[in-house]
Amino acid sequence: MDEAEIGRLLTENMPALRAFVRLRTNRAIRDRESHSDLVQSICREVLGGAERLAYQGEAAFRGWLFTTALRKLVERQRHMRALKRDVGREVRADAGGGSGSDPDILWAAYATVTTPSMVLSAREQMESLERAFDELPDDYREVITLHKIVGLSHEEIARQTGRNEAACRQLLRRALIRLSMVLERADSGG
């Protein structure tokens, strides 16, 4: 598979990849690294591993892409947990993302068609969703991102997670209920 074709597939999957990275990163990573840097690192790794990819369709490519992304995020988490990098001893970076971060770039583009209050509301909703995701167990986070962000079917999720399809449906249902409860609790100030 040539680099141009991988580039095309990356471009098509970029919105889902960005959403996946935002929702699968924990607070420690979000506080230390921008999502743009993580996505760029994942794309570099995908392009660097192009010779290992035997193209078997777009669904297989998406699986490889998101597996690569998840592996990169786990690697970052391990790196940050190392004793000499104890995130508990660090001062938290600007929660707003600072200049040039993904949200700032998106908001600047959206500003041409939205009002400032709409932009603020969208940013607050995105941050609320990320905080709610932080409260979910890993298996809930995984099944929601695989189904809602990556777009895998229940059958594909079952194959990837080693569960049966009915168990994946049930897990997704419980995960979405828990997510909505966490979001409602946050909205009510509790």
C-alpha positions as a printed NumPy array, in Angstrom:
array([[  0.   ,   0.   ,   0.   ],
       [  1.507,   3.336,  -0.99 ],
       [  1.836,   6.416,   1.186],
       [ -0.722,   8.407,  -0.847],
       [ -3.414,   5.801,  -0.263],
       [ -2.63 ,   5.671,   3.469],
       [ -2.751,   9.469,   3.518],
       [ -6.201,   9.405,   1.942],
       [ -7.433,   6.841,   4.475],
       [ -5.939,   8.84 ,   7.35 ],
       [ -7.675,  11.992,   6.112],
       [-11.021,  10.194,   5.898],
       [-10.621,   8.796,   9.418],
       [ -9.126,  11.917,  11.015],
       [-12.31 ,  13.215,  12.725],
       [-12.947,   9.824,  14.323],
       [ -9.276,   9.473,  15.276],
       [ -9.275,  12.89 ,  16.963],
       [-12.457,  12.059,  18.871],
       [-11.053,   8.649,  19.839],
       [ -7.841,  10.188,  21.179],
       [ -9.722,  12.892,  23.107],
       [-12.015,  10.374,  24.779],
       [ -9.473,   7.642,  25.442],
       [ -6.807,   9.838,  27.022],
       [ -6.854,  10.154,  30.761],
       [ -6.605,  13.428,  32.627],
       [ -2.848,  13.066,  33.239],
       [ -2.153,  12.835,  29.524],
       [ -4.619,  15.597,  28.617],
       [ -2.92 ,  17.904,  31.109],
       [  0.551,  17.275,  29.675],
       [  0.122,  16.735,  25.942],
       [ -2.082,  18.262,  23.308],
       [ -4.401,  16.033,  21.349],
       [ -2.866,  17.379,  18.155],
       [  0.561,  16.108,  19.21 ],
       [ -0.843,  12.682,  20.05 ],
       [ -2.754,  12.415,  16.77 ],
       [  0.318,  13.566,  14.839],
       [  2.443,  10.961,  16.614],
       [ -0.092,   8.239,  15.77 ],
       [ -0.197,   9.315,  12.124],
       [  3.616,   9.282,  11.938],
       [  3.627,   5.755,  13.351],
       [  0.96 ,   4.617,  10.874],
       [  2.862,   6.11 ,   7.947],
       [  6.11 ,   4.591,   9.236],
       [  4.503,   1.148,   9.42 ],
       [  2.907,   1.289,   5.975],
       [  5.136,  -1.46 ,   4.619],
       [  3.724,  -3.884,   7.226],
       [  0.123,  -3.179,   6.209],
       [ -1.498,  -5.674,   3.901],
       [ -4.544,  -3.686,   2.8  ],
       [ -7.705,  -5.701,   3.351],
       [-10.299,  -2.957,   3.053],
       [-11.204,   0.224,   4.867],
       [-12.66 ,  -1.549,   7.914],
       [ -9.413,  -3.46 ,   8.448],
       [ -7.451,  -0.219,   8.042],
       [ -9.649,   1.487,  10.672],
       [ -9.039,  -1.437,  13.013],
       [ -5.282,  -1.124,  12.507],
       [ -5.413,   2.67 ,  12.921],
       [ -7.361,   2.595,  16.179],
       [ -5.332,  -0.298,  17.547],
       [ -2.21 ,   1.758,  16.834],
       [ -3.808,   4.763,  18.541],
       [ -4.777,   2.758,  21.614],
       [ -1.293,   1.232,  21.839],
       [  0.224,   4.729,  21.638],
       [ -2.06 ,   5.99 ,  24.432],
       [ -1.232,   3.014,  26.668],
       [  2.461,   3.64 ,  25.988],
       [  2.048,   7.297,  27.031],
       [  0.204,   6.295,  30.213],
       [  2.971,   3.873,  31.156],
       [  5.568,   6.512,  30.435],
       [  3.832,   9.001,  32.715],
       [  3.408,   6.499,  35.526],
       [  7.128,   5.903,  35.764],
       [  8.382,   6.949,  39.181],
       [ 10.624,   9.718,  37.921],
       [  7.694,  11.123,  35.961],
       [  5.192,  11.01 ,  38.809],
       [  2.392,  13.267,  37.559],
       [  1.262,  13.847,  41.136],
       [  4.337,  16.037,  41.679],
       [  3.714,  18.22 ,  38.66 ],
       [  1.878,  21.483,  38.317],
       [ -1.092,  21.13 ,  35.984],
       [ -0.814,  22.795,  32.585],
       [ -3.412,  25.305,  31.408],
       [ -6.691,  23.378,  31.229],
       [ -7.87 ,  25.539,  28.359],
       [ -5.306,  23.948,  26.08 ],
       [ -3.296,  27.078,  25.449],
       [ -2.755,  28.664,  22.112],
       [ -2.59 ,  26.398,  19.089],
       [ -4.311,  23.4  ,  20.678],
       [ -7.008,  21.374,  18.89 ],
       [ -9.964,  23.13 ,  20.541],
       [ -8.541,  26.584,  19.824],
       [ -8.083,  25.739,  16.154],
       [-11.57 ,  24.228,  15.933],
       [-13.181,  27.148,  17.74 ],
       [-11.463,  29.636,  15.443],
       [-12.853,  27.819,  12.413],
       [-16.316,  27.451,  13.959],
       [-16.366,  31.133,  14.916],
       [-17.115,  32.016,  11.311],
       [-20.54 ,  30.352,  11.555],
       [-21.31 ,  30.473,  15.272],
       [-21.777,  32.982,  18.02 ],
       [-19.38 ,  33.276,  20.958],
       [-21.988,  31.822,  23.294],
       [-22.415,  28.789,  21.018],
       [-18.646,  28.264,  20.976],
       [-18.46 ,  28.507,  24.766],
       [-21.364,  26.117,  25.18 ],
       [-19.784,  23.577,  22.804],
       [-16.451,  23.807,  24.611],
       [-18.163,  23.285,  27.978],
       [-20.066,  20.272,  26.624],
       [-16.869,  18.744,  25.236],
       [-15.04 ,  19.254,  28.537],
       [-18.018,  17.853,  30.448],
       [-18.016,  14.744,  28.259],
       [-14.269,  14.26 ,  28.765],
       [-14.652,  14.581,  32.567],
       [-17.536,  12.094,  32.488],
       [-15.423,   9.659,  30.459],
       [-12.721,   9.91 ,  33.137],
       [-15.228,   8.516,  35.65 ],
       [-16.144,   5.464,  33.562],
       [-14.491,   2.062,  33.953],
       [-12.085,   1.159,  31.149],
       [-14.39 ,  -1.452,  29.597],
       [-17.196,   1.13 ,  29.342],
       [-14.86 ,   3.678,  27.749],
       [-13.631,   1.058,  25.326],
       [-17.036,  -0.155,  24.155],
       [-18.426,   3.38 ,  23.729],
       [-15.45 ,   4.577,  21.694],
       [-15.334,   1.42 ,  19.582],
       [-19.032,   1.657,  18.74 ],
       [-19.774,   5.386,  18.675],
       [-16.418,   6.824,  17.55 ],
       [-14.685,   4.065,  15.592],
       [-18.004,   2.801,  14.213],
       [-17.468,  -0.907,  14.797],
       [-20.457,  -3.234,  14.754],
       [-21.365,  -5.276,  17.825],
       [-19.935,  -8.324,  16.077],
       [-16.598,  -6.577,  15.442],
       [-16.453,  -5.321,  19.035],
       [-17.144,  -8.853,  20.28 ],
       [-14.299, -10.215,  18.179],
       [-11.911,  -7.487,  19.34 ],
       [-12.78 ,  -7.706,  23.049],
       [-13.184, -11.474,  23.328],
       [-16.839, -11.25 ,  24.391],
       [-19.905, -12.556,  22.651],
       [-22.112, -10.189,  20.688],
       [-24.957, -10.177,  23.231],
       [-22.52 ,  -9.337,  26.03 ],
       [-21.147,  -6.431,  23.953],
       [-24.643,  -5.073,  23.358],
       [-25.397,  -5.292,  27.069],
       [-22.06 ,  -3.718,  28.013],
       [-22.663,  -0.83 ,  25.592],
       [-26.16 ,  -0.297,  26.994],
       [-24.841,  -0.205,  30.576],
       [-21.96 ,   2.068,  29.552],
       [-24.26 ,   4.58 ,  27.847],
       [-26.63 ,   4.574,  30.824],
       [-23.719,   5.201,  33.21 ],
       [-22.369,   7.952,  30.959],
       [-25.752,   9.675,  30.856],
       [-26.04 ,   9.397,  34.654],
       [-22.605,  10.948,  35.152],
       [-23.44 ,  13.748,  32.71 ],
       [-26.797,  14.406,  34.402],
       [-25.125,  14.508,  37.81 ],
       [-22.586,  17.015,  36.482],
       [-25.33 ,  19.135,  34.92 ],
       [-27.236,  19.254,  38.196],
       [-24.095,  20.374,  40.01 ],
       [-23.686,  17.142,  41.965]])
